[in-house]
Amino acid sequence: MFPSAFSYVAPNTLDETYELLEQYGDDAKVLAGGQSLLPMMKLRLAAPGMLVDIGQVPHLATQHESPDALRIGALTRHAILDSKQFDRYPLLSQTAPWIADPLVRNRGTMGGSLAHADPAADWGATLLALKASVQLASHERQRLVALHDFFVDVYTTALEPQELLTEIIVPAPLADSLVFGHYFKLERKVGDFAVVGVAVTASLTDDGTVSEAGIGLAAMGSIPLAAKKAAALLIGHRLTPELIKEVAQVAAQEGDPQSDRRGSEEYKRSMVRVYVQRGLAQIHQEWQVANQSIA
Ligand SMILES: Cc1cc2nc3c(=O)[nH]c(=O)nc-3n(C[C@H](O)[C@H](O)[C@H](O)COP(=O)(O)OP(=O)(O)OC[C@H]3O[C@@H](n4cnc5c(N)ncnc54)[C@H](O)[C@@H]3O)c2cc1C
């Protein structure tokens, strides 16, 4: 299928980008990696009159790590996060290889994935587990929005038509803890979107107490979700088999999955339980190994 007619412009600066988005308003769409927008246009599910290609805009594809946070430029490709290790953010490089296939990963961007807001997308779950925020910018204003307020509904976010998502900000884990993270994805075939996706991260102190934790869920509702009740149960406790089991059961009850051709609601909840349990057990094991090598 062919898309309907559109114009194309590739600004060289952020200011130019903001001007174009303001000028064309609802008729404009930002083009990042094109891995979701172009298929939508070909299927005539989107018909923007103007494509604003941000590929030439400088500084949008950078990653900057400071003591407080990791700032990821919106145009950072999935493949970069697959190949680059950020030691304090192991969940990122655990998630990236699960996204689609190498072709999509080489073009698709983190900002594009979040702005597209597919409830089954992988970055949403992971970045919610990491309590990330997004920087939204226009000529008028800059605003920092917590990711859990950014996702509004299926394919719908808090972005205004004249706004650009410029950065994803992931807060640093606590300095006195070891941080662990795992991403699990059930897919019908390699490269497919998730039947369910589960991101689990936890920071553990010297004596094994959980100081921070996050659990993110993909394809468990109309938006990517944080299993907040389950994660809260972990704080201040050691990872015993009983606690892990309880947390996994609570996580499986969060979200509102629909039965569809990928699986029934019960099956999806059950897989969340299995993955949370597996993730936390793995984290406990890794902490034991790390602690032995320190001692
Ligand atoms: C075959 C295939 C398989 C896939 N499998 C998976 C998968 O398993 N898991 C997964 O998570 N994803 C998957 N995807 C989606 C892929 O990750 C896309 O890269 C991603 O959803 C969109 O990123 P993009 O950079 O390509 O954005 P684009 O397609 O360029 O844009 C997507 C939307 O976001 C808007 N947008 C983009 N960037 C910005 C910005 N900086 N500010 C404001 N708005 C912006 C665009 O206007 C558009 O509405 C798959 C895609 C394909 C084609």
The ligand as an ORCA input file, in Angstrom:
! r2SCAN-3c Opt
* xyz 0 1
  C       8.483     -5.293     12.048
  C       8.483     -4.473     13.302
  C       8.573     -5.108     14.508
  C       8.576     -4.360     15.693
  N       8.684     -5.030     16.882
  C       8.756     -4.323     18.035
  C       8.953     -4.975     19.276
  O       9.097     -6.186     19.362
  N       8.992     -4.199     20.399
  C       8.865     -2.832     20.363
  O       8.918     -2.196     21.406
  N       8.706     -2.180     19.188
  C       8.657     -2.886     18.043
  N       8.502     -2.223     16.837
  C       8.366     -0.754     16.847
  C       9.754     -0.097     16.802
  O      10.351     -0.232     18.076
  C       9.721      1.386     16.448
  O      11.055      1.762     16.234
  C       9.175      2.353     17.453
  O       7.878      2.008     17.842
  C       9.058      3.762     16.875
  O      10.293      4.399     16.828
  P      10.735      5.210     15.552
  O      11.945      5.950     15.904
  O      10.802      4.276     14.415
  O       9.527      6.277     15.407
  P       8.696      6.770     14.155
  O       8.087      5.614     13.461
  O       9.490      7.714     13.344
  O       7.568      7.594     14.935
  C       6.585      6.960     15.702
  C       5.632      8.013     16.292
  O       6.286      8.799     17.269
  C       6.333     10.187     16.890
  N       7.667     10.651     17.284
  C       8.850     10.032     17.008
  N       9.852     10.654     17.634
  C       9.320     11.699     18.295
  C       9.862     12.718     19.128
  N      11.172     12.769     19.425
  N       9.015     13.646     19.650
  C       7.675     13.586     19.373
  N       7.104     12.629     18.620
  C       7.916     11.708     18.079
  C       6.076     10.195     15.399
  O       5.514     11.401     14.970
  C       5.124      9.018     15.253
  O       3.818      9.408     15.620
  C       8.472     -2.943     15.647
  C       8.393     -2.293     14.407
  C       8.390     -3.047     13.248
  C       8.324     -2.331     11.916
*
